[in-house]
Amino acid sequence: MELNERKVSLPAMDLNEVAKSMNEAIKEPSGTPEPPKPINNKVKVKDWLRMAKIDPKEKIEDSITCLSLVGDTHDGIISTLGNFSLIIGKAKSKKTFSLSLFLSALVANKTLSGKFKGYLPNDKTKVVFFDTEQSRKHVQSFYHRVCRLSSIEEPVNFETFCLRRHTPQERLEIIDFYINSEPDLGFVAIDGIRDLVTSINDEEEATKIASHLLRWTEERNIHIITVLHQNKGDENARGHLGTELVNKAETVLSVSLDRQDRKISIVEPEFCRDREPDVFAFTVNENGLPELVGDWKKPDIKSKKTMAPNEISEDDHKKILKQIFDDLGDEVKGSEVLDRIKTLFEIGDTRAKEFRTYYLSQKWIIRNGRLNSPKTVYTLNS
């Protein structure tokens, strides 16, 4: 009875109000909802325009060269402050070794080996190396290599970082933080720019990375050099990222193996916005250090791409064939033979097949299987 009395004592009006409130809360809104108002960025855009406007009377200094190559007739410019450059090459062409030659001159801030000239301003002597794919041991070896080349045991102006364990976004954030917080920074090397994106063929990501490089170099007035692989089938930098970086870079250098001697790597300019540096070659000595090949001359393979197979000397053909089978093994698929002939002679599919037919007719190679069978392999006739 006492419980019923309590129920009767509850005001009916209160329950009705609660029900009304609940119905209002779940009631769908009538009409079309208003779209969110755009954020007013007029003030910010006006500020961007003010900074971007060119004053014809302003005295703008020329970009400061910080890395160049001493040449026979002139010094070729690789890097200036406020820009970025790119090193491209096939896998195992020793791109990172070439980078250690450049960084050693910058760390020492002088000319080394009579070839590599580094001259960073007094307030921008800091050099940093970020590696995205090698182990800590290999990155440490790179550090010691630069120290030995520069003849400085522990340079105070050189740091290296291994970013292998991090995600692409984390790597980007780490590099961004370092660049924006290091006061005396002058030169940044990123070995593995591809590992700052999740997809090398994503146009949006490629534009984002290129924009970062342009912003970092301009705002901090530094130079950034990056490393990227070439495509397996041609000499182009990989993916949309490669295309974007090549278009925006101050200098693009390619590193390739000498076709006559695979122990020698060749560094040559592909694109330059200033005085083009000379081609040079280096090898890695018994101490694990890159050193210049003084008497090296660029092979004249390109002139052979317009010649018929029988117009090329037998010795040249046999050197090429030996190189192909030394690299790929005793039994090589027909498509692989064609790919290497195309690369080494810089010719197309049709002419490569002519070369392969010529080698068969001369009995320098032997076909084991039917002509167009995927199981067919070729061997070198010793």
N, C-alpha and C positions, 0 to 999 in steps of 0.2 A: 504494500500500500504506500509505503514511504517513497519507493522508487517511482510509482505512477504519479504521485503528487509532484515529484521533481520534473517529470516529463511534461505535465500539464502546465507547470510554471514557466516553461520556456516561451518567450514571446514569439508569436507566429510571424510578425513583421520581420524579425531578424532572419529567419529562415528564408523568407521570400527574397530579401535583399541579397543573401548569400547566393541563392540560385540565380538571381538576375546577374550578379557579378560574374559568376562562372560562365553563363551563356555569352556575356559580352566578351569574355576572355577568349573563348574558342570560336567566336563568330568570325567567319572569313571577311576580310575587308572588301568593301564594294568598290567597283571601278578599277582602273589601272594604276598600280603604285607609281609614285614619282621616281624617276631615275636619280641616282646619287649625283649631287652637284660636283662638277669638275673642280679639282684643286686649282686655285688661282696661282699660276706660276709667272705672271707678267713681270713681277719684280725680279725674279731670278733670271728670266730670259733677257730682260733689259741689261742686267749685270753681265751676262754672257756676251751680249752684243758690244757692250762697252769695252770688255777685255779683248774681243776679237777684232775690233775695228783697227785698221792700219792708219797710222798717222804719217802722212808723206814727209813730214819734217823731222820725224823721230830718227835718231841715229841708232841703227841696229847693227851690232857688231857681227862680224862673220863667225860662223860656227868654229869652235876650237878643235883642231885635230888632236886626237889623243893616241891614235895607233896608225902607223904607216909602214910600208915596206920600202926599203932602200933599193932603188933600181939602177940600171946602167945609165939611163938618161934623165930620170926623174924619180921622185919618191911617189909611190902610189898610195892613195889614201884609202884606208879600210874603215876607220871609225872617226866620227866627230861627236862632240857632246851635243845632246839634244836629239839624237837619232838612234835607230837600231839597225843591226845587220843580221845576216842569216848565213849559216854554214849548212850546206846540204851534201848528201852523198849516200851511196849504198851502204848496207850493213857491212861492218868489218873493213871499211875503207880507211879507218884511223882518223875519223873526224875529231874525236876527243883528244888525240895526240896533237893534232894541228892546233887545237884550242889552247893546249898547255904552252905551246910556243908563243902564242900571242899574249897570254896572261903573264908569262914570266917577264916579258919586256915591260908590261904595264906595272907589275909589282916592283921591279927594279927601277922603273921609270927612266930607262935609258935604252940605247941600242945594243942588242945582243946578237951574236953570230954575224955581225956586220949586215944584218938584214931586217930585223924586227925592231922598230923604233917606237918606244912608248914614252909619252910625255903628258902626264896628267898634271893639271894645275895644283899648286901647293895646298889649296883648300879642298881638293877633290882626289886625294891619293888612295882612298879606300877601294879595294877590289874584292868582289865576292863571287863565289862560284856555287850555284845550286844544281845538284844532280837529282834527277827524278827516278832513275831506274837501276843504277848500280848499287851494290852492297856497300855498307859502311867501310869495309876493308878496301874496296876499289876506289872509293872516294878519298879515303886517306892516302892511298897510293898516288892519286892525282895531285893531292896537296904536296906531298914530298917531291913529286916530279917537278912541279913548278918551283919549289924551293931550290932544288938542285940546279935547274936551268938558270935561275936568277942569281945563284950563288949567295943566297940569304937563308940561313938555317931556320929562323923563325921570324918571318916578316910580320911586323906589327900592323901592316896595312892590307893583310890578306886573310880571308875567312872562307871556309868551305862548309856546305851543309848537304846532308843526305836526306832527301824527302821521299824516299822509296815507300815507306810505310803509310803515307798519307793518301787521302782521296784527292782527286783533281781539285775540288773546291778548297780543300784545306791547304793544298800546295799554293794555290793562288792567293789565299788569305795570308799565308806565311810570307810569301815574297812581297806582297803589297805592304804588309806591316813593316818589314825590314827596310824596304826602299823609302818609305815615308818617315822612318824614325832614325836613320843613320845619318849623322850630320856631315861627315866628310866623304860621302859616297861619290865615286866617280865612274866606276865601270862595273857592270853586272853581267855575268855569264849564266845562261840557263841551258843546261844540257838535257834536252828532252822536253821541248816546249809542247810536244804532242800530249804529254801527260798532265797538262793543265786543263784539258777538255775531256769529256766523256766520249765524244765522237769526232773523229778527225774530218768527217764529211758533213758536219752540221754547220750550215752557213751562219746561223746566229751565234754559235759558240766561236767560230773563226773570227767573226767581226768583233766579238767581245774581247778576245785575246789581243787582236791587233789594236783595238782602242786602248786597252790597258798599256800596251807598249808605247803607244804614241803619247798617252797622258803622262806616264811615268817619266819618259825621257824629256818631255817638254817642261813639266812642272819642276823636276829636280835638276834639269840640265845635266843629265848623265848619258852614258851610252850603254846600250844593252845588246849583247850578242847572243843569238839563240842557235840551237842545233836541231835539225829535222832530217829524217830519212827521205831519200828519193823513192819514187815508185819502182817496183821490181821490173816492170816492162819498159820503162823509158827513163829519161833523165829529169823529169819534173819532180818538184817537191810534192810530198804526199798530201792528197785530199784538198778540200776547200781551205783548210788551214794553211797549207803550203801556198796555194794560189794567193790568198789574202796577204800573207807575209811577204812573198816575193814582190807583190805590187807596192807594198808600203816601205820596204826596206831600203836603206841607203846603199848598202852593198850586199850582194849575194855571192858567196864563194862556194865552189864545188870541190869536193875531195874525192878522188878516184884512184884506183890502183893502176899502175903502169902496165900496159898490155904486154910489154916485153919482159918485165921483171916485177912479179907480184909482191916483192918485198918493198917496193918503192911506191909511195903515195904522192899524187900530184895535186897541188892546190892552185886553182885558177879562177879568175873572176868571171862570173856569169852576167851580172848586171852591176853597174856602178853609176853613181850620180856625180862623181868627181873624177880626179885623175886615176885611171885604171892601174892597179898594181900589176907587176910582172908575174908570170907563172913561175912557181918554184916547186921543187920536189924534196921529199925527205924520206928517211928510213929510220927504223928503230934499232939502235945499236945494242951491243951485248949487255949494256948496263940498264936497258929498258928506257932509254931516253931518245927522243926524236932528234935527229941531226940532219942538216942540209946535205943534199947530194950535189957536190960542187960542179962536176962535169956533166951533169944531166942535160939532155936536150929533148925537147918535146917530139915524140915519134910522129912521123908524117903518115899516119894511118888514114886521115880524112881524105887525102888525095886519091886513095885507092877505092873509095866508094863508087867512083864512076868508071872504074876499070873492070874489064871482063876477067874471069878467073885465070885464063891462060896468059893474061898480061902481067900477072903478079908472080914474083919469083917463087920457085919451089921451096926455097928456104923459109920465106915468109909464111907460106901456107902451112908448112910442117910445124913451124913455131906456134902458129895459132891452134892447130890441131892438138899438139902436145899440151898446150895450155888448157884447152877444153877438157881433155881426158884426165889431166892431172887434177883439175878442179872438181870434176864431176864423177870420176871413177872409171873403172875399166869398161863397164857397160852403160851406155847412155841412150835414153829415149830419143826418138827422132825429133820430137818437138823441142827438146832441150838443146840438141845440136843446132837446130835452126835458130833458136833464141840467142845462143852464144855467138853464132856467125853474124847475126843481125847486129848484135851489140858491138862486137869487135871490129867489124868492117863498116858499121853505121849504114846499113842497107835495109831494104824492105823484105817482105816475105818472098816475093817472086824471085828476086835476085839471090836470096839466101838459099832457096831451093836449087838454083843453078849451081851455086858453089858446092852444095852437098852432092849433087849429081856429078859434078866434076871430080870431087874427091873419090867417089865410087868408081868412076871410070879410070882414074889413075891408080886405083887399088890401094889408096892411102888409108881408107876406112872400109870396114866390112859390115854389110847389113845382115842381121840375123832375124828373118821373118819377112812377112809381106810388107809392101811399101807403106800402106796407110793403116796398118794394124796398130792399135795402141800398145800391143805387147811387143812390138818390134824394137830391138835395141841395136846400137851401133858400137863397134869396137875399133880400136886403133890397130892397123896392120903394122906390127913392129918389124 
